[in-house]
Amino acid sequence: MKKVVLVAATMALTYTGMAQDKYVVSANVALGKQNLEEAKDNIDKAMASPESKDKPKTLFVKSQIYMAMQMNEKFKASSPYKEGAQSLLKLIEVKPDYEKSTVDQLLVFSGYFFYNDGVKAYNDKKYAEAIDNMKNVIRIHDLGGGKRFEKYPPADQKKFDTVAAEANQTIAMSYQNLGKFEEALPLLIAVKNNPITRNPSIYESIIYIYNNQKKTTEAYAMIQEARKAYPDDVTIRNYELNYFISSGKQDDLVKKLEEAAAKDPENADIQFNIATSYLSMANPKTGPKPANVAELISKAEGGFAKAVKIAPNNASFNYNFGALYFNQATDVNEQMNAITGTSDADQKKYDDLKAKRDEYFSKSTPYFEKSYSIFGASEKDLKDNDRLTYKNTILALKEIYSRQNKMDKAAEMKKKYESL
């Protein structure tokens, strides 16, 4: 979850004296003296009166008092700005231009506080609370059709526009984290289209949701857009690679992987994916093997070699490299078993194949042994796929050692496998 940051809110309150209901007058006087408890008590009494509660002056003084309380250590923990903001919004309904300069200052001030509370709630994973706070930021920012603050200094307008845009982003991300993808998606697209908030993580969120919704076409279109905007972003690149993997477009996948490897030659995962992609192309699930199978196997071998060179202690990389040679040895062994003749020519063919098979077994051995050593060091902690790969490594070594007439080692592998 990406964290968001707080904004600094500063303001200088101005206090306006006025002739009004006695409680409003008393509240205003107390505010001027910074006697906030007395000011609150009097303005609350004024708000309790049906005659004065909706008057502009009452609402205005209340908003000033509650905002002043927000700036006071004694009161700020209860977030009095929220009630002050509601008075301001009510005041705008009653008389939009009343003390507009001060009201606008108070509105922006409350908007920043809603934003900061929204940030805290989001970072604490209280997403529903974050949404409520950020919606108040948007409500204030969009007053008057977004023109309420158009006479603000440009720098202040830009700052508030940025805060509102980031509030929208936080709302979208909160919906996503709540699993409410239908609500999150249109907001994320709007955030993506806003230059203020456009960034790789927003694209990643949109792609993630499309993938979750099985909307492959939309996901790929967003991936393409994101790749143009952020060609070096690793996560977006991986989304593109995963698209080609899941869609079975091996030729496109290999092309993209080779491009990625050129930009990031020390990335072992990319080299490993290149190897497994070429291997998949050499051994299609259906239909005959391609005419250039030897070339594809050679390219797979090169990819595995680079992967284990970059990450020599990756057990899975070593296992798969060993499996490349082991499977070729198995194929050769099948050819040997297919020879039924007893002529000298048949025997020579058999012997040549045996030599080839044993060479493949020998090539696979160091990688299986490395894999066995790495997995064995954390045997008790292995889970799921790693444990399965460890067991397959042991079986492969047992087979190889038997073929090499290393019966003590073969017995050791048999015993280890049975212990698992």
N, C-alpha and C positions, 0 to 999 in steps of 0.2 A: 504494500500500500504506500503510495507516494504521500509524503507529508507536505502540508502547506504551511505558510508562514504568516505571522502576525503583521499588522501594519501599525504605524505610529499615528495616533490621533491627537492633535493639539487644537485648542480653541481658546479664545478670550471672550468670556461672557460679558455682555453689556446689560445693565439693569435699567429699566425704564420706570420712572415713577408715574402714577396715574391715579385718578379719582375713580373709585370702584366700590363694589360691595365691601363692607367693613372687613370681612375675612380676607378678601383678596388684597386690600390695602395693607392689612397687618402682615400678611404673608410676604408681600413685596418688601415691606420695611425690614422684616426679619431677614430676608434674603440678602438685602443690602448690607446688613451687619454680619452676614455669614452665620447667623443663628439658624442652622438648617432644621433642627428639630422643631423649633417654634414655627418656622416657615412651613414645614410639611404639615404640622397640626392645623394651621389656619387654612391652608389651601385645600386640605382634605375636607374641612368643614364647608368650604365654599363649594366644593364639588358635590357635597351631599345635598346641596340645596337645588331643587328643580329650577329655581329662578336664575341661578347663576352658573350652573354646571356647564352649560353649552355656550356661554358667552365667550367671545374671542379673548378678552382680557384674562378671564379665568383660566382658560386653556393655555394661554401664552405663559402666564406666571407659573402655572403648574409645571410646564415643560422646563422652564428655567430652573425651578427649584430641584426637580428630580435629576436634571443633568448636573447641577452643582453637587448634588449628593453623590453622583457617580464619581466625581473627582475627589471625594472625601474618603479617606481610608476607613472611617467608621461605618460608612454605609455601602461602599461599592460592592461588597461581596454579594449583596442581594440583587445586584444588577438593576438599580432604580432607573437606569436609562431606558429600559424597555417600557415602563409606564410613561416616562416622559415622551418617548417616541410616539406612543399611541395618542397622547394629547396633541402632539404636533400634527399628526395625520388627521385627527378630528378637526383641528383648527383650520386646516387647509380645506376641508369640506365645508366648514361654516363660512370662512372668509379667506379665500386663497392668497390674497396679497397683504394680509395683515402682518405688519412688522416683518416684511419679507426678507430683508437682509439678515436679520438675526435668526428668523425661523429657518432659513436655508442653512445657516451655519450650524444650528442645532440639529437639523436633519442629517447633514453630512456627518456630523460628530456621532450621532446615534448609529448611522450606517456603518461607520468604522468599528464601533463596539459590537454590533451584531456580527460583523465579519470576524472579528477576533474570537468571539465566543463560538462561532461556527468552526473556525480553524481548530480550536481546542477540542471541540466535540468530535470533529473528524479524526484528529490524531489520536483521540481516546477510543476510536471505533464506535462512537455513539452517533451512528449515521442519521437516524431519524431526527435527532436533536440538531445535528449539523444542517440538515435540509431546512428545518424550520427557521433557523437563524439566517441562513443564506438567502432564503426567500424574502426575508425582510430587507436585506441589503438591496435586492433587485427591485422590490416594491418602492423603496425610497429613491433609488437611482432613476427609475422609469416614471416618476411623477411628471404629470403634464405631458405625457407622451414622450418622455425623455428630454424635454426642453426646460424643465424647472430650473436647472442650474446653468443654462446656456450663457448667462452673463458672468459666471464665475471666471476668475483668471484662468487662462489656458492651461497652465501647469497644474492647477487644482482640479480642473475638469479632467485632465488626462489621468491624474492619480485616482480620482473617483471612478472613472471609466475602467481603469485597470482592476480596481477592487471589485467592481460589479462583474466584470468578465471572469475573474478568478472565483467569485462566488458561484457563478453559473457552472464553472468547471467542477467545483467542489460538490455541488448538488448532483451533477451527472455522475461523478465518481462514487458518491454515496449511494445512489440508486444501483449502480453496478455492484458495489460491494454487498448490497442487500439482496442481490440476485434479481432485482426488478429491471430486467433488460429492456422491456418494452418502454418503460419510462426513461431509462438511461440513454437509449440509442439516439432519439432525436436531439436530446440535449448535447450529447457528445458530438454529433455532426455539427450542431450550431457552434460549439466551442472550437471544433476543428476549423471551421470557416472564419473564425474571428482571428485576425492577425495577432491580437494581444495574447491569446491563449493557445494558438496552434503550436503543438510540440509533438515529438515522436510518441510519447506515452498515450496521447489521445488517440492517435492512429492505432496503436496497439490495442487499446480498449475496444475500439470499434471493430477491429478485425476479430478480436477474441469473441465478441458478442455474435457477429455474423457466423463464425465457426460453430459456436454453441447452438445457434439456430439452424445449422445445416444449410446456410445460404452461401453456397460455394461461389457462385458467380459474383455476388456482392462483395464477398470477402476478397476475392482475387482482384477485383477492380480497386478496392481500397488499398490492397497491398501494392498494386502498381502505382497508384497515386502517392503512397507513402514513400516508395522507393525513389521516385523522382524528387520528392521533397527532401528526403533524408537518406541519400544513397549509402552512407557509411554506418547507419544505425544497425547494430548487430541483431537486436531482437526482431526488427522488421525483416531483415535479411533471412533470419531463421523461419519466420512465418512464410516467406516466399518459398524457401526450400521445403518446408513441411507440406505446402500446397502441392508442389510437384511430386513429392513422395506419395501423398495420399491419393493423388489423381493418376498415379502410374505413368506419368510423362517422364520417363527416364532420360531421354535425350535432352529435354529442356532442363531437367534437374542437374545433369552432369555439366551442362554449359554454365549454369548459374553457380554451381559449386567450384568450377575451375576459375570463374571470375572472382569468386570470394577468396579462393586460395591465393590468387595473384595479389590481392589487396592485403591478405592476412596470412602470409606463408608459414608462420609459426603456430598456426591454430591446428592442433592435433585433431580436434573433432571434425573439422572440415576435411582434412585428409582421410580420416576414417570413413566419412560419408561418401567421399569420392570413391574409395575402394569398394565399399559395399554396393554403391550404385553400379559400378562397372561389373561387379560380380553378379548382380541381379540381371543386368543386360545379357551377360554371358549364359545365364541359366534361367530363361523365361519359365514362368509357371505353366504356361501352355504353349504348344507348338514346338517345332524343332529348334535346336540351338542355332544362332546366327552363323553366317559363313566366317565372320571375323572373330570367332570365339577365342582363339589363341591371343589375338591382339587385346581383347577385352580383359582376359585373365592377366595378361602382362601389365595392363594399366592398373588393375586391381592390386596386383602385387606391389607396384610402385607406390600406390596410395597407402597400403598397410605399412610398407617400409618407412615412409615418411612419418606416419602417425606414431609408430613405436620409437622412432628416433627422437621425435619431439617429446613424447610422453612415455619413456621406457618402463615406467612402473604402473602403467595402466593394465590391469589384468585382463580386461575384456578385449582391449586392442591386441594384446599378445595372443589370447585365445583365438580370436578370429583370424589372425595371420596364420597361426598354426593350422586352423581348420581349412584354410585355403589349400595348403599343401596336402593335408590329410585327405581331403575329398578327392583331390587329383590322384592320390595314391590308391584310393578306393576304386576310382574309375579304371585305373590301370589293372587293378586286381581282378575286376570283372572281365576285362579283356583276356587276362591269363586263364581264368576259369572257362572261358568260351573255347579255348583250344582243346580239341579232343583227339587230334591226330598224334601219331607217334613217330613221324618221320624226323629226319635230321633237321629239315627246314622248320618243322613245327617246334622242335626242341630249341632251336636257335631263337625263334621268335619268342618262345616262352622265357628263355633266359634273358633276352634283351628287355622284355617287359618287366621281368622281376627286378632287374637292375634299376630300371626307371622308377618302379614302384618304391623300392628301398631308398632311392635318392630322395623322393618326395617325403617319405617317412622321416628320413634324416633331417631334411630341411624343417619339417614341422616340429621336431623334438624340442629345440631350444626355446621356442615360443610357448609351447605347452608347459614346459618345465618352469619357465618364468611365471606364467599364469598360475600354475600350481603353487609356486612359492609365495606369490603375493596373496592369493586367496587364503592359503593355509595359515598365513600370519594372523589373519582375523577370522578364522573359521567359525568360531562361536557366534560372531556377530553378523554373519552373512544372512541376507534376506532374499527371498523370492528369486528374481532373475540371476543375481550373483551366485546364490547357492546352487541353482540349476547349472550355471556355466561351470562352476567349480566341479560338480559331479561329472559333467561331460568331459571336462579336462582330464579327470582321473581315468575315465573309461578310454579316452583316446590314448593316454600314456600306457595303460594296460595293454591295449592292442598293439601299439608300436613296440613296446618292450618284448612282447611275445614274438612278434615277427623278427625282432633282432636277436632272439634267443637269449634275452636277458631275463631269465625266469625268476631270479630273486627280486628284481625290480617289478616285474609283472605281478608277482605274489604280493608285494608291498602295496601296489595300487589296488589289487583286489580286496585286500584287507581294509584299506582306507575307505574304499567305496562302500563296503558292507557296514563299516562303522557309522556311515552317514545315513 
